[in-house]
């Protein structure tokens, strides 16, 4: 039975698909494809069906990582399906927990930056309205956080 991770941001076109694809990259590097499964979603329905943002794809590509997937919205069934739900920022975290008024799944929801070891950021910033440097920062931060997350899962 594979351990299932869900990465969540607002629109599911920048941060969460990057985290999903970076994690899959790290999983493949270690030959753990049959042990850990990843997906991503957005709290908003604004970009359903869209591919990852081209600027995010370019930033990931500079690190040798290809971003694939189509945006989808977080669904209540995700609480049951996934072992760990990783919010990119506090706003995403709150939006997810609002869908769980009885706190049945609170222990499954964490902030992505909780797993970063090289960066001091407490949230993954949304690079959407910024320049190239913001997208590069998000990729570097997510590489760090995904590496820390993978180490935590393997313990």
N, C-alpha and C positions, 0 to 999 in steps of 0.2 A: 504494500500500500504506500503510494507516494505521499510525501509531505507537500501540502498545497499552500502556495503563497499568492496573495492578491495585493498588488500595488495600486494605490488610489490617489488621484489628484483631482483637480477640478474638471478639466475637459477631456482628459485621457488622450492628449495629443503631444504633450511635451514630457513632463516629469515621470508619470507612471509607466508609459510605454518604454521610456528609456530605462527605468529601473527593471522592468520585466525583461527586456532584451539584454541588459548588462548581466543580470542574474543568470539568465539562460547561457550566456557566453561563459561565465565563471563555472557554471554547472557542467557544461560540455568540456571545458578545459580539464576538469577533474573526473570526467566519465561518470557523472552522477545522474544522468538523464532519467534513469528508471526510479530514482529515489526522491527527486524534488521536481514539482511541477509549478509553473508560474503563469499568471494571467495579470491583466490590469484593467482598471475601470475608472470612470469619472463620476463625481457626485452630480454633475450637471449633464443635461441631455443635449447641450449645444452642438456637439461635434460627432454625434453617433454616426458610425460608418466611415469616418475620416481616417486617413493614414496619419502616421506620426508627422509632426511639423517638419517641413524641409530643412529649417535652420537647425533643429534638433538632430535630424538625420545627418547633416553635415558635421556637426560637432562630434557625434558618436563615430562617424566615419573616419574622422581624424585620429581616433583611437583604435581603429580597426574593428569597430562594432557596427553591425547592420541593424537598423531599426525596422521591424516589420509589425504588422497587426492593424486592426481596425478598432477605432474608438467604440466603447460601449458604456452604458450607464450602470452604476452599482445597483445591484438588485438584492432584495431581502434574502433570497435563497443563497447569496454569497456568504452570509453568516454561517450557514450550515456546511456549505461546500468547502470552505477554506479553513486551514488550521491557523493561519496568521494573516491578518489584514494590516497592511502598512500604509499609513497616511503620510503624505508628503509634507503637510504643514498642519498647524493647530486648527485652522479653519476646516480642512478636510476631515480631521480627527473628530471635531465637534459634529460636523454634518453626518458622519457615519454613525456616531453614537446616538444622535437624535432619532435614527431609524430603529433603535433598540431601547425603547423606553423602560423596559423591565430589566435592563442591564444583564441580559442572559449571555451576551457575547463580549462584554467589556474587556475581558482578559485576552481576547484574541486580537484586539486592536492596539497597535503601537505606532509610535512616530518613527519614520525611517531613520532620522538622524540619531536615534538612540543607539544605533549600531555603528556609527562612524567612529573611527579611532584616530584619524589623522586631521580631521576638520573639527572646528569648534562650533560650527553652525548648529542650531537647534531645530531648524526647519530647512527644507529644500525650497529655495526661492523660486517663484514662477518667473521664467525668463522671457515669457511671451512678448512683453512690451519693451524689452531691452535689446541690447546689441549682442554681437558675436561672443564677447567675453562672458556674458551671463550664461549662455548656452554651454560654453566650455566649462565654466565653474560647476554647473549642474552635473555635467558628465563626470567630472573629477570627484565631486562630492558623492555621487551615486556609486561610482566605482569603489570608493572607500566604504560607504555604508553597506553595499551589497557584499563586499568582502567580509566585513565584520558580522553581517547577518549570517552568511554561510558558515563562518567559524562557529557562531552560536548554535546553529542548527546541528552541526556535526558533533558538538560536545555530548 
